[in-house]
Amino acid sequence: MADVGEVLMSVLSTIRVPKPGDRVHKDECALSFSSPESEGGLYVCMNSFLGFGSQYVDRHHARSGQRAYFHITRTRKAKKEDDNNSGSGHPPKKKPTRLAIGIEGGFDVEQEQYEEDVKVVILPDRQEITSDDLATMPDVVKERVSLSMAGIMTADSVSHTLQVQQWDGEVRQESRYAADLKQLDNGVKIPPSGWRCDVCDLQENIWMNLTDGKVLCGRRYFDGSGGNNHALLHFQQTGYPLAVKLGTITPDGADVYSYDEDDMVLDSKLPEHLSHFGINMMTMEKTERTMTELEIAVNQRVGEWEVIQESGTTLRPMFGPGLTGMKNLGNSCYLNSVMQVLFTVPDFQSKYVSNIDKIIDEAPSDPTQDFKTQVAKLGYGLLSGEYSKPSPDPGDENGASEPRGDQIGIAPQMFKALVGRGHTEFSTNRQQDAQEFLLHFINMVERNCRSGSNPSEAFRFLVEEKIVCQQSQKAKYTQRVDYIVQLPVQMDQATNTEELHEAERRREEGDSSAPTVRAQIPFTACMAALSEPEILTDFCSSAVQAKTTATKTTRFASFPDHLVIQIKKFTFGLDWVPKKLDVSIDVPDTLDLSALRATGQQPGEELLPEVAPPPLMTPDVEVKAPVLDDSTVSQLCEMGFPLEACRKAVYYTGNTGIDAAMNWIMSHMDDPDFSAPLVLPGCSSGAGTTPTESLSEEHLATIVSMGFSRDQATKALRATSNVLDRAVDWIFSHLDDLESMDVSEGGRSAAESEGGRDPPPGPRVRDGQGKYELFAFISHMGTSTMCGHYVCHIKKDQQWVIFNDQKVCASEKPPKDLGYLYFYRRVAE
């Protein structure tokens, strides 16, 4: 064997010193979940700074030719038990007083401490060099290797920068408008109490504009709840940026919102700004909860936590293949629950886990950025059982104690970073909606499975919507692709109405002993709301050329292999905070949806004619921008609908008013090109859209760097008036449309595009009988999507298993009535 000094000299040119911006993966293997704490430790390539476990380092050496690796091993230190630590997932015993993680007064984050051992290893002979060995080597070798070792040790690992250690939701930035805010000398003086919206007389969620003293109500939401949007509309009309929430003003401060900066902010001159309108900050008392208090208040509902996590019983820990826990990276329980369920589906197992060796062999030079590799890595980690082992007890050095519920598990740091990259919500460490993440991940699978098998087809189905004009009895049929059935919660159908009213009466009388009563909603009532015809008033019928009444019926045009049902529990309260309906629904173990099969056009049934709007073209067929009612377009935009959708609604209803335009929007919201630019007859681009030559090359390059084509980036920027943030949101919400741009640019479905040629790439659906059995459900604890905790229950070999982050146990009483997302699979015929 060659002298180690000579070997090190021969590879010296390949050893790099980390520079600012280099991604140093020193906590997790790029191809597995091996870490410095794993058996064999972690090997960090001293050239690319990619980390590899002992089972993959030889493979990387063979493929890349790199020989020098920085070897890190860590051993967990013993630690004292903390009486305040109630365990992952359980409500903290010490009540949080600050909307924060890992700091005093906030929510606790468990910190581990380790002893670390490092050295350089040269492959293929695995020759080892320690820091002491370097002292005897030539200066040029000692200097380069020592600098590289020190650089790797001191560099922030990628996982460290991604993982939540400390987060403070109350840290707000000084508004850029605060120092020089213009205030009008208009004589307005605001009383110390009794505020009402100047426009609609609402008395809750009231804000005062700090420029002109206007007192107006907060935002309106998509379902019509909340305020009436008058404070926001005032900003849009005037540009006055700062508003203070009346009722939160105390000598210590108040809630100040910047509409232009779209965030809660600090105003260092708030006493002066309030005094301008006659408000003495030092004498004010708080009469409404601050935004922070509202968020903290909804973070716990103990009864629900206990039931969903089955806290009242001693659960038997489970270990082995398919029973691997996932570490919570700080509000990542929504991701953990969704991925646990998805890798119970055979399509995802066969696509990613069965082919993992082939996927790894074909992985690019940086597998941390490859979607297929990271999904396969996650799937194998969950199903193999390699990481499904009891977490060591720091106080039990001999391993003599009984296995604890916590597992070593896996920490999906690379996966979370990759699937969240470029997304305004999933790239953060805030709590998210599991249903939204499921759809986001399915969209990513669609985008990355342009060739070969596509596991998301297991959930894909067609929905048929039938609209019947009640005056002419003519019908219109449309189909759309969907992945989730959304069931409304019929609160008026509760079977325990008397108990609910009695509990509410006692609470209003101040009875602190009044029990918390949960509304009991029949599942059949929710299904009936989905299947019963919906009445459409003021429907613009193309058959009678007038407004009339119509009925809209929704049915399944196909039944998927796996059916996902979402219980629509989340809504918004008047205090501007999302809230959850506290309900119990008797969700069945088996479903038969055969009666909801779509029938299509019936014999003798006439269809509504497709009538074009009044012509807006000149006689010489030169296409000009349409003359649209700007006030109608503005009203629709203020309701939150996309600009281009509003333009199309006004255009296709012939400028006949807000009611007709709204009816068009409600009928076309699920169209794949709903938000696409308005395209006029004889014109190849949308009128009023941003021409390609005026698009920002920087914005185009940013979107292309996310993996999209230039054409797709162009379409997104055109649809959003060249605003990058909006374009990124738009492109991620239109992935299905973008996938088939070449064949369905005009909104045609794949089936409509077929005509004597091979079927183009597009939505393919499976079909079969509509009989299903429940195999998993995801539950949410807490009172809104922005807080709380998710767990999932999965039926494995006829045994229900609860997956609560790193805890995996046999379920004794699966709370099937409290679920949020339910997963069914087709019963074999």
Disulfide bonds with the S-S distance in Angstrom:
none
